Amino acid sequence: MAARRGSSGLRVAILGGASLKGKELKEVLEERLFPVKKLTLVDDDEALGQLTDFEGEPAFIQRVAPETFTENDLVFFASMAGAFTRAHWPQAAAGPAALIDLSHALLDVPEAVVRVPFLDEHLQPPASARRWFIVPHPAAIALLTLLVRLQATGRLRQVVANVFEPVSERGAGGLEELQEQTVRLLSFKEFPRAVFDAQVAFNLLPRYGAESRVHLEEVEDTIRREIERCAPALADRLALRVLQAPVFHAHCLSVFVEMESSLEVSAVEAALRGERVAVLGAGEAPAAPVDVAGRDDIVVGPVLRDQKRPATFWLWTVVDNLRLTARTAVDIAETLAG
């Protein structure tokens, strides 16, 4: 593959190159003009040989090999399943490459830094000496951003968040299952349950079926742990619940915020507004999942004061989950590339 800038740039590998996260990551690397000298896309056997492209050049999905970790400067773990990351992590850790995990599989590795670069100064000491990084769950990124900015007012008491999870967090299989369930239910036919072991179409779920490979309780645990790793004091003020929504893409969060004392809505809006956050005004319609497709920012609002409690507010928050994950991963990579 031709280099972007002659012989300069980094040798980059994406493990899970055929996954939804891997595809989004590849697009963001292109859009951000990340200095890629060579890009290698690898995945499990089911994806071998798939044809894609990068910067107008053809690229094929390859099998993971020892040189994936010894001959690259930067490795992204972009599989939708943590098991794929854990299977290859020991070999990757022994190599010289910097590692960026989008699968949350390295949460049990104390040396791995959970990082959101645009919040670095608020969350943790500089991580320049580290080379293993974890990209938080999209809801964790959104909640950390809200918590940090509200805490800066000096009045944050507690936060309660209901997170509505899209099926794309379960990968292409989740998308296909929701689509097939929708079609079959409308035809009064039996529907597939391989991913969720439950009816997702036309439904909201507080948990998946017993035979599901992933459970919503595990998602909640991931979000909690990532927030705790970044900001333990703020995590203590957060109550969290994750629900499965019948939408393809984008996380929606209904966030209840209690402050120490009353604030004007405009003061809350001002506290939240800033880098990577768009705050909608009172006259604007609340954002929907389709409105944030392809956006890097976290969309909040309109901010509503609770009708009976003047120190409490409701923050409707929506993010493109795949885009936010990929952009954060590339942000980390950009700090490493200098």
VOFILUM-785779 format. One record per residue (C-alpha): x, y, z; residue in three letters; residue number from 0. Coordinates in nm, 4 decimals. Each point is the difference from the previous one (the first is absolute). Layout:
% residues N
<<X,Y,Z>,"ala",NUM>;
...
//
This chain:
% residues 338
<<0.0000,0.0000,0.0000>,"met",0>;
<<0.1325,0.3412,-0.0871>,"ala",1>;
<<0.1134,0.2183,0.2873>,"ala",2>;
<<-0.1872,0.3209,0.0688>,"arg",3>;
<<0.3128,0.2163,0.0339>,"arg",4>;
<<0.2776,-0.1881,-0.1710>,"gly",5>;
<<0.1993,-0.2025,0.2508>,"ser",6>;
<<-0.1265,0.1951,0.3032>,"ser",7>;
<<-0.2806,-0.1022,0.2300>,"gly",8>;
<<-0.0821,-0.2955,0.2193>,"leu",9>;
<<-0.0572,-0.3640,-0.0803>,"arg",10>;
<<-0.3535,-0.0667,0.1253>,"val",11>;
<<-0.1985,-0.3205,0.0500>,"ala",12>;
<<-0.3706,-0.0290,0.0782>,"ile",13>;
<<-0.1013,-0.3276,0.1656>,"leu",14>;
<<-0.3681,-0.0402,-0.0731>,"gly",15>;
<<0.0383,0.1812,-0.3292>,"gly",16>;
<<-0.3280,-0.1464,-0.1307>,"ala",17>;
<<-0.2023,0.0984,0.3088>,"ser",18>;
<<-0.2254,0.3043,0.0240>,"leu",19>;
<<0.2556,0.1714,0.2253>,"lys",20>;
<<0.2848,-0.0964,-0.2311>,"gly",21>;
<<-0.1727,0.1434,-0.3049>,"lys",22>;
<<-0.0867,0.3238,0.1809>,"glu",23>;
<<0.3544,0.0277,0.1307>,"leu",24>;
<<0.1440,-0.0370,-0.3491>,"lys",25>;
<<-0.2266,0.2799,-0.1243>,"glu",26>;
<<0.1014,0.2340,0.2817>,"val",27>;
<<0.3701,-0.0682,-0.0621>,"leu",28>;
<<-0.0556,0.1076,-0.3600>,"glu",29>;
<<-0.2042,0.3076,0.0879>,"glu",30>;
<<0.2466,0.1168,0.2667>,"arg",31>;
<<0.2929,-0.0455,-0.2429>,"leu",32>;
<<0.1727,-0.2126,0.2587>,"phe",33>;
<<0.3589,-0.0673,-0.1115>,"pro",34>;
<<-0.0291,-0.3640,-0.1077>,"val",35>;
<<0.3036,-0.1454,-0.1721>,"lys",36>;
<<-0.1602,-0.3427,-0.0331>,"lys",37>;
<<-0.3407,-0.1306,0.1129>,"leu",38>;
<<-0.0586,-0.3682,0.0768>,"thr",39>;
<<-0.3546,-0.1260,0.0553>,"leu",40>;
<<-0.0353,-0.3302,0.1841>,"val",41>;
<<-0.2928,-0.1966,0.1380>,"asp",42>;
<<-0.1174,-0.3490,0.0815>,"asp",43>;
<<-0.0336,-0.2773,-0.2573>,"asp",44>;
<<-0.3589,0.0885,-0.0937>,"glu",45>;
<<0.1114,0.3352,-0.1396>,"ala",46>;
<<0.3166,-0.1119,-0.1808>,"leu",47>;
<<0.0339,0.1304,-0.3542>,"gly",48>;
<<-0.2695,0.2657,0.0242>,"gln",49>;
<<0.0835,0.2890,-0.2307>,"leu",50>;
<<-0.0098,0.3592,0.1179>,"thr",51>;
<<0.2086,0.3085,-0.0732>,"asp",52>;
<<0.2066,0.2675,0.1685>,"phe",53>;
<<0.0788,0.3326,-0.1666>,"glu",54>;
<<-0.1159,-0.1338,-0.3323>,"gly",55>;
<<0.2219,-0.3076,0.0129>,"glu",56>;
<<-0.1382,-0.3553,0.0372>,"pro",57>;
<<0.0463,-0.1697,0.3351>,"ala",58>;
<<-0.0764,-0.3588,0.1010>,"phe",59>;
<<-0.0849,-0.1424,0.3392>,"ile",60>;
<<0.2896,-0.2212,0.1092>,"gln",61>;
<<0.0597,-0.2593,0.2696>,"arg",62>;
<<0.1695,0.1009,0.3263>,"val",63>;
<<0.3697,-0.0895,-0.0201>,"ala",64>;
<<0.3055,0.0549,0.2236>,"pro",65>;
<<0.1125,0.2894,-0.2201>,"glu",66>;
<<-0.3300,0.1764,0.0716>,"thr",67>;
<<0.1522,0.0990,0.3343>,"phe",68>;
<<0.3727,0.0072,-0.0785>,"thr",69>;
<<-0.0120,0.2009,-0.3233>,"glu",70>;
<<-0.2523,0.2701,0.0940>,"asn",71>;
<<0.0327,0.3176,0.2053>,"asp",72>;
<<-0.3655,0.0223,0.0996>,"leu",73>;
<<-0.2620,-0.2727,0.0454>,"val",74>;
<<-0.3713,0.0665,0.0466>,"phe",75>;
<<-0.2143,-0.2745,0.1549>,"phe",76>;
<<-0.3340,0.0770,-0.1670>,"ala",77>;
<<-0.1857,-0.3284,0.0311>,"ser",78>;
<<-0.3580,0.0205,0.1261>,"met",79>;
<<0.0790,-0.2933,0.2322>,"ala",80>;
<<0.2507,0.0187,0.2805>,"gly",81>;
<<0.0909,-0.3676,-0.0417>,"ala",82>;
<<0.1833,0.0741,-0.3267>,"phe",83>;
<<0.2076,0.2672,0.1716>,"thr",84>;
<<0.0781,-0.2189,0.3002>,"arg",85>;
<<0.1116,-0.2837,-0.2283>,"ala",86>;
<<0.2674,0.2153,-0.1634>,"his",87>;
<<0.0820,0.2395,0.2815>,"trp",88>;
<<0.2965,-0.1920,0.1520>,"pro",89>;
<<0.1794,-0.0167,-0.3351>,"gln",90>;
<<-0.0732,0.3662,-0.0705>,"ala",91>;
<<0.1194,0.1102,0.3442>,"ala",92>;
<<0.3335,-0.1710,-0.0584>,"ala",93>;
<<0.0592,0.2020,-0.3162>,"gly",94>;
<<0.1166,0.3605,-0.0419>,"pro",95>;
<<-0.3259,0.1490,-0.1320>,"ala",96>;
<<-0.2232,0.2433,0.1870>,"ala",97>;
<<-0.3398,-0.1617,0.0577>,"leu",98>;
<<-0.3414,0.1678,-0.0038>,"ile",99>;
<<-0.2912,-0.2170,0.1119>,"asp",100>;
<<-0.3517,0.0852,-0.1230>,"leu",101>;
<<-0.1468,-0.3284,0.1306>,"ser",102>;
<<0.0298,0.0684,0.3782>,"his",103>;
<<0.1815,-0.3323,0.0409>,"ala",104>;
<<0.3049,0.1528,0.1709>,"leu",105>;
<<-0.1890,0.1393,0.2983>,"leu",106>;
<<0.1556,-0.2713,0.2148>,"asp",107>;
<<0.3500,0.1134,-0.1005>,"val",108>;
<<0.1117,0.2569,0.2612>,"pro",109>;
<<0.2652,0.1457,-0.2324>,"glu",110>;
<<-0.2572,0.0867,-0.2685>,"ala",111>;
<<-0.1129,0.3640,0.0177>,"val",112>;
<<-0.3675,0.0821,-0.0539>,"val",113>;
<<0.0280,0.3216,-0.1953>,"arg",114>;
<<-0.2095,0.2778,-0.1554>,"val",115>;
<<0.2596,0.2468,-0.1320>,"pro",116>;
<<-0.2163,0.3111,0.0026>,"phe",117>;
<<-0.0678,-0.0645,0.3706>,"leu",118>;
<<0.3565,-0.0982,0.0936>,"asp",119>;
<<0.0659,0.2973,0.2259>,"glu",120>;
<<-0.3103,-0.0801,0.2069>,"his",121>;
<<0.0219,-0.3766,0.0255>,"leu",122>;
<<0.3514,-0.1258,0.0504>,"gln",123>;
<<0.3708,0.0911,-0.0003>,"pro",124>;
<<0.1688,0.0253,-0.3423>,"pro",125>;
<<0.0248,-0.3455,-0.1535>,"ala",126>;
<<0.2857,0.0676,-0.2408>,"ser",127>;
<<0.2156,-0.2728,0.1556>,"ala",128>;
<<-0.2632,-0.2678,-0.0563>,"arg",129>;
<<-0.0619,-0.1946,-0.3185>,"arg",130>;
<<-0.3140,-0.2017,0.0813>,"trp",131>;
<<-0.3281,0.1918,-0.0162>,"phe",132>;
<<-0.3716,-0.0733,0.0322>,"ile",133>;
<<-0.2688,0.1983,-0.1819>,"val",134>;
<<-0.2984,0.0252,0.2370>,"pro",135>;
<<-0.3522,-0.1085,-0.0892>,"his",136>;
<<-0.1825,0.2842,-0.1830>,"pro",137>;
<<-0.2363,0.0490,0.2930>,"ala",138>;
<<0.2986,0.0198,0.2352>,"ala",139>;
<<0.1566,0.2716,-0.2175>,"ile",140>;
<<-0.3264,0.1970,-0.0029>,"ala",141>;
<<-0.0555,-0.0356,0.3755>,"leu",142>;
<<0.3588,0.0877,0.0860>,"leu",143>;
<<-0.0299,0.3146,-0.2085>,"thr",144>;
<<-0.3235,0.1059,0.1716>,"leu",145>;
<<0.1300,-0.0848,0.3485>,"leu",146>;
<<0.3301,0.1842,-0.0442>,"val",147>;
<<-0.1660,0.3162,-0.1251>,"arg",148>;
<<-0.2753,0.0039,0.2580>,"leu",149>;
<<0.2524,-0.0674,0.2761>,"gln",150>;
<<0.1902,0.3103,-0.1128>,"ala",151>;
<<-0.2955,0.2085,0.1225>,"thr",152>;
<<0.0757,-0.1275,0.3502>,"gly",153>;
<<-0.3628,-0.0946,0.0571>,"arg",154>;
<<-0.0460,-0.3542,-0.1311>,"leu",155>;
<<-0.1738,-0.2282,0.2506>,"arg",156>;
<<-0.1047,-0.3102,-0.1954>,"gln",157>;
<<-0.0808,-0.1313,-0.3461>,"val",158>;
<<-0.2421,-0.2749,-0.1066>,"val",159>;
<<0.0326,-0.1279,-0.3564>,"ala",160>;
<<-0.2114,-0.2339,-0.2095>,"asn",161>;
<<0.2041,-0.1095,-0.3022>,"val",162>;
<<-0.1853,-0.1314,-0.3045>,"phe",163>;
<<0.2304,-0.2387,-0.1854>,"glu",164>;
<<-0.0235,-0.0389,-0.3829>,"pro",165>;
<<0.0275,-0.3434,-0.1575>,"val",166>;
<<0.3144,0.1003,-0.1927>,"ser",167>;
<<0.1916,-0.0463,0.3277>,"glu",168>;
<<-0.0551,-0.3727,-0.0595>,"arg",169>;
<<0.1584,0.0237,-0.3450>,"gly",170>;
<<-0.1343,-0.0926,-0.3413>,"ala",171>;
<<-0.1858,-0.2924,0.1560>,"gly",172>;
<<-0.1973,0.2395,0.2184>,"gly",173>;
<<-0.0969,0.2135,-0.2989>,"leu",174>;
<<-0.1080,-0.3016,-0.2008>,"glu",175>;
<<-0.2010,-0.1463,0.2867>,"glu",176>;
<<-0.1963,0.3209,0.0602>,"leu",177>;
<<-0.0731,0.0337,-0.3702>,"gln",178>;
<<-0.1089,-0.3623,-0.0331>,"glu",179>;
<<-0.2090,0.0108,0.3165>,"gln",180>;
<<-0.1801,0.3107,-0.1288>,"thr",181>;
<<-0.0803,-0.1589,-0.3363>,"val",182>;
<<-0.1141,-0.3307,0.1479>,"arg",183>;
<<-0.2112,0.1518,0.2760>,"leu",184>;
<<-0.1874,0.2056,-0.2581>,"leu",185>;
<<-0.0637,-0.3246,-0.1865>,"ser",186>;
<<-0.1023,-0.1821,0.3202>,"phe",187>;
<<0.2905,-0.2433,-0.0333>,"lys",188>;
<<0.2440,-0.1414,0.2534>,"glu",189>;
<<0.3021,0.2295,0.0316>,"phe",190>;
<<0.3723,-0.0653,0.0610>,"pro",191>;
<<0.1492,0.0256,0.3521>,"arg",192>;
<<0.3633,-0.0969,-0.0567>,"ala",193>;
<<0.1492,0.3276,0.1272>,"val",194>;
<<-0.2427,0.1302,0.2626>,"phe",195>;
<<-0.2076,-0.3103,0.0822>,"asp",196>;
<<-0.2917,0.2430,0.0336>,"ala",197>;
<<-0.2301,0.2181,-0.2059>,"gln",198>;
<<0.1769,0.3289,-0.0715>,"val",199>;
<<-0.2213,0.1230,-0.2846>,"ala",200>;
<<-0.2828,0.2303,0.1165>,"phe",201>;
<<0.1213,-0.0473,0.3553>,"asn",202>;
<<0.2151,0.1298,0.2867>,"leu",203>;
<<0.2032,-0.2458,0.2059>,"leu",204>;
<<0.1457,0.0304,0.3502>,"pro",205>;
<<0.1887,-0.3253,-0.0623>,"arg",206>;
<<0.0698,-0.2534,-0.2760>,"tyr",207>;
<<-0.1076,-0.3617,-0.0026>,"gly",208>;
<<0.1950,-0.2619,0.1937>,"ala",209>;
<<0.1637,-0.1413,-0.3149>,"glu",210>;
<<0.1354,0.3323,-0.1240>,"ser",211>;
<<0.3778,0.0119,-0.0364>,"arg",212>;
<<0.0108,0.3487,0.1561>,"val",213>;
<<-0.2110,0.1379,0.2853>,"his",214>;
<<-0.1056,0.3564,0.0714>,"leu",215>;
<<0.1307,-0.0349,0.3537>,"glu",216>;
<<0.3464,-0.0483,-0.1517>,"glu",217>;
<<-0.0407,0.3201,-0.1999>,"val",218>;
<<-0.0970,0.1879,0.3161>,"glu",219>;
<<0.3040,-0.1418,0.1767>,"asp",220>;
<<0.2289,0.1086,-0.2840>,"thr",221>;
<<-0.1316,0.3571,0.0048>,"ile",222>;
<<0.0268,0.0229,0.3787>,"arg",223>;
<<0.3521,-0.1375,0.0100>,"arg",224>;
<<0.1247,0.2288,-0.2769>,"glu",225>;
<<-0.1426,0.3066,0.1729>,"ile",226>;
<<0.1505,-0.1147,0.3313>,"glu",227>;
<<0.3410,-0.0460,-0.1642>,"arg",228>;
<<-0.0139,0.3564,-0.1342>,"cys",229>;
<<-0.1728,0.1890,0.2818>,"ala",230>;
<<-0.0722,-0.2017,0.3169>,"pro",231>;
<<-0.1480,0.2933,0.1935>,"ala",232>;
<<-0.2435,0.0818,-0.2790>,"leu",233>;
<<-0.0947,-0.3655,-0.0449>,"ala",234>;
<<-0.1191,-0.0048,0.3617>,"asp",235>;
<<-0.2671,0.2562,-0.0912>,"arg",236>;
<<-0.1383,-0.1987,-0.2933>,"leu",237>;
<<-0.2881,-0.2503,-0.0062>,"ala",238>;
<<-0.0234,-0.1842,-0.3299>,"leu",239>;
<<-0.2344,-0.2309,-0.1913>,"arg",240>;
<<0.0435,-0.1342,-0.3549>,"val",241>;
<<-0.3041,-0.0927,-0.2107>,"leu",242>;
<<-0.0119,-0.1554,-0.3456>,"gln",243>;
<<-0.1818,0.2192,-0.2518>,"ala",244>;
<<-0.1352,-0.1138,-0.3397>,"pro",245>;
<<0.2250,0.2400,-0.1952>,"val",246>;
<<0.2873,-0.0819,-0.2320>,"phe",247>;
<<0.2512,0.2712,0.0915>,"his",248>;
<<0.0627,0.2725,0.2616>,"ala",249>;
<<-0.0152,0.0010,0.3765>,"his",250>;
<<-0.2712,0.2050,0.1667>,"cys",251>;
<<0.0381,0.0971,0.3653>,"leu",252>;
<<-0.2656,0.1418,0.2292>,"ser",253>;
<<0.2074,0.1649,0.2723>,"val",254>;
<<-0.1425,0.1394,0.3232>,"phe",255>;
<<0.2322,0.2475,0.1731>,"val",256>;
<<-0.0337,0.1306,0.3536>,"glu",257>;
<<0.2064,0.3042,0.0977>,"met",258>;
<<0.0816,0.1221,0.3503>,"glu",259>;
<<-0.2050,0.3149,-0.0569>,"ser",260>;
<<-0.2223,0.1550,-0.2626>,"ser",261>;
<<0.1518,0.1114,-0.3305>,"leu",262>;
<<-0.1445,0.1692,-0.3024>,"glu",263>;
<<-0.0441,-0.2228,-0.3032>,"val",264>;
<<0.2337,0.2327,-0.1874>,"ser",265>;
<<0.2733,-0.0670,0.2580>,"ala",266>;
<<-0.0315,-0.3771,-0.0495>,"val",267>;
<<0.0099,0.0462,-0.3771>,"glu",268>;
<<0.3118,0.2163,0.0301>,"ala",269>;
<<0.1700,-0.2583,0.2221>,"ala",270>;
<<-0.0636,-0.2795,-0.2488>,"leu",271>;
<<0.0794,0.1866,-0.3197>,"arg",272>;
<<0.3533,-0.0358,-0.1313>,"gly",273>;
<<0.2305,-0.2256,-0.1962>,"glu",274>;
<<-0.1844,-0.3022,-0.1428>,"arg",275>;
<<-0.3329,0.0995,0.1568>,"val",276>;
<<-0.2888,0.1696,-0.1823>,"ala",277>;
<<-0.2751,0.1341,0.2270>,"val",278>;
<<-0.3435,0.0529,-0.1523>,"leu",279>;
<<-0.2077,0.2981,0.1048>,"gly",280>;
<<-0.3534,0.0059,0.1361>,"ala",281>;
<<-0.1496,0.0734,-0.3420>,"gly",282>;
<<0.1711,-0.2942,-0.1709>,"glu",283>;
<<-0.1317,-0.3528,-0.0390>,"ala",284>;
<<0.1794,-0.2658,0.2066>,"pro",285>;
<<0.2541,-0.2001,-0.1966>,"ala",286>;
<<-0.0958,-0.3449,-0.1289>,"ala",287>;
<<0.2339,-0.2840,-0.0987>,"pro",288>;
<<-0.0315,0.0856,-0.3683>,"val",289>;
<<0.1052,0.3592,0.0716>,"asp",290>;
<<0.3442,-0.0918,0.1353>,"val",291>;
<<0.1069,-0.2448,-0.2703>,"ala",292>;
<<0.3573,0.0756,-0.0977>,"gly",293>;
<<0.0467,0.2689,0.2660>,"arg",294>;
<<0.3007,0.0037,0.2310>,"asp",295>;
<<-0.1658,0.2061,0.2699>,"asp",296>;
<<-0.2258,-0.0806,0.2935>,"ile",297>;
<<-0.3392,0.1658,-0.0488>,"val",298>;
<<-0.1766,0.1133,0.3187>,"val",299>;
<<-0.3334,0.1652,0.0562>,"gly",300>;
<<-0.2084,0.1850,0.0174>,"pro",301>;
<<0.0853,0.0194,0.3717>,"val",302>;
<<-0.3196,-0.0211,0.2050>,"leu",303>;
<<-0.0448,0.0927,0.3635>,"arg",304>;
<<-0.2037,-0.2497,0.2003>,"asp",305>;
<<-0.3447,0.1512,0.0615>,"gln",306>;
<<0.0027,-0.0523,0.3771>,"lys",307>;
<<0.3674,0.0118,0.0937>,"arg",308>;
<<0.1837,0.3200,-0.1042>,"pro",309>;
<<0.3482,-0.1468,0.0539>,"ala",310>;
<<-0.0582,-0.2979,-0.2310>,"thr",311>;
<<0.0193,-0.0264,-0.3784>,"phe",312>;
<<-0.0662,-0.2469,-0.2800>,"trp",313>;
<<0.2641,-0.0335,-0.2724>,"leu",314>;
<<-0.1011,-0.1910,-0.3126>,"trp",315>;
<<0.3282,-0.1108,-0.1601>,"thr",316>;
<<0.0620,-0.1755,-0.3322>,"val",317>;
<<0.3246,-0.1236,-0.1606>,"val",318>;
<<0.0945,-0.1993,-0.3086>,"asp",319>;
<<0.1485,-0.2977,0.1839>,"asn",320>;
<<0.2247,-0.1348,-0.2749>,"leu",321>;
<<0.1216,0.3422,-0.1059>,"arg",322>;
<<0.0753,0.1176,0.3552>,"leu",323>;
<<0.1935,-0.3199,0.0721>,"thr",324>;
<<0.2042,0.0220,-0.3201>,"ala",325>;
<<0.0702,0.3719,0.0363>,"arg",326>;
<<0.1198,-0.0463,0.3587>,"thr",327>;
<<0.2299,-0.2835,-0.1110>,"ala",328>;
<<0.1486,0.2197,-0.2725>,"val",329>;
<<0.0359,0.2882,0.2461>,"asp",330>;
<<0.2129,-0.2281,0.2195>,"ile",331>;
<<0.2014,-0.1087,-0.3043>,"ala",332>;
<<0.0604,0.3632,-0.0990>,"glu",333>;
<<0.1522,0.0742,0.3419>,"thr",334>;
<<0.2337,-0.2957,-0.0490>,"leu",335>;
<<0.0949,0.1062,-0.3546>,"ala",336>;
<<0.0991,0.3423,0.1309>,"gly",337>;
//
